[in-house]
Amino acid sequence: MAVQLPTVDREAIELGLRYVNNDACFPAIVVIVQLLQALRSGRFDRKCVALMIPQTGGGCRATNYIAFLRKALHDSGMEDIPILSFITNVNEKESVFRISGKMLRRFIMAGQFGDALMHMLHRVAPYKAVPGSAACLAEEWALKGKKCIHSSNMLRFDFTMLAMIRTFDKLPLSTEKRKPLVGLVGEILLKYHSDVNNRAAEIVENEGGEAVVTDLMDFALYCFYDHVFNYRHLAGSWRNYLSALMGIFILDVTRWAMRFGFRRSKCFTPPLHFSELRKKTGTLISLGHLTGEGWLLVAEMVKLLESGVPNILCMQPFGCLPNHITGKGLLKELKRRYPQANIIALDYDPGASEVNQINRIKLMMSMARQPSQAS
C-alpha cells in the first residue's frame, strides 16, 4: 500500500536541520524530513516499509535526493530501510521503480485534473456568494476525480473534466468587481505546497486579491523539452529526443477537454499551448537554461504580465542559484519591459521569518490595490 505524506510542520523542519546539511536548499530539507519523520512516528513497521522518492535528474538537489536520504537514514540508525528511486526522466536506466501504461495514464489524468481544479478554485474562491461553497465544491470534485482517475479510462476522464468545469461555472458568485490578480511562480515545491510556502495563496486572498497559479503540467512539458534542446543544440540522444517529442504531444493533446471546457465557460481561461509558452521567453532568455525551473520561470512571468496579471510573487529557496538567475536576475529587465509589473522575490529558508514573508506579501498587495495598478 502506498502512503503519500502531504503535510509539513515546524517540528519536521527542525528535525530536517538535524539530519540534512543546512547548505541544502529548503525544499530538499522538507522532502527528506517528511520521509524521516514518518519513519520515526511509529506508524509503519520498519521490516515492511520502503521509501520511494522521485527525481527529475536536474543539475541541483534533483539529482542528490537519494544521497541526502541515505545519509539521513544512516545518521538516524535506519540505514536498513530500502529506497526506491523514481526518476521522472525519459531515460530510466537508473530508475528502480518502473511504471506501467495504466499508471502513466493515471499520472497524466491526475496532473490535468489537478491543474483544472486548482485553476477554478483560485478563480472563484475570492468571489463566492456563499462562504465555504467553493471549497466544498472542490472537495466534492476531488473525490469524483479520484474515482475517475482510478479507472484510467480517458474517455470517462474527459467527460468528468467537462462536467466539473460546468459545475464550477454555475457556482453563485458575488457581483463585486475583479480583485487584484496576483500570480504565484517560482520553485516547483514552494509554488504548490501550501505548508512550505506558508499558505501564500491564502494570504493573497485574505488581503483582498485573487491568486493565479500556473499549471503543474507545464513543468512536466518543460522537463521533456530538456531532451529536445539537448539533441538539437548539444549532444543529446535521438532516442530521448523522440521520446520527449512524444511526451510533449501526449501531454498537450490530453488537455483538450480542459481547453474546450474553459473556452466555453464564462469565468475561466484555457491554458496556452506549450509552443506558445516557449515563445514567451523571446529575447529575455535562452531555452538552454534547463536547470531548476530555468526558462519556464521567465515564460510564466511574461505570460502572466501579458494576460493582465501585473502582480507576481516569485517564490524561491534561499541560495538557489538557478532560480536566482532566471527569477530574481531578470526582474529588472521584466519591469523595464512591462512598466505595470509589481513583482517581488520572496526567499524561503528554514530560518526565515514567517512574519517577514507575510509582511512582504502585504506590502505587494498594498501596491496592487493602488488605482494605477487596478486600472
PyMOL commands that set and color helices and strands:
alter all, ss='L'
color gray80, all
select helices_A, chain A and resi 10-19+26-40+46-48+61-63+65-75+101-127+133-151+154-169+188-192+200-206+216-233+238-253+256-264+274-279+294-306+321-326+328-337+354-368+371-374
alter helices_A, ss='H'
color red, helices_A
select strands_A, chain A and resi 51-55+83-87+181-186+210-213+311-317+342-348
alter strands_A, ss='S'
color yellow, strands_A
deselect
rebuild
show_as cartoon
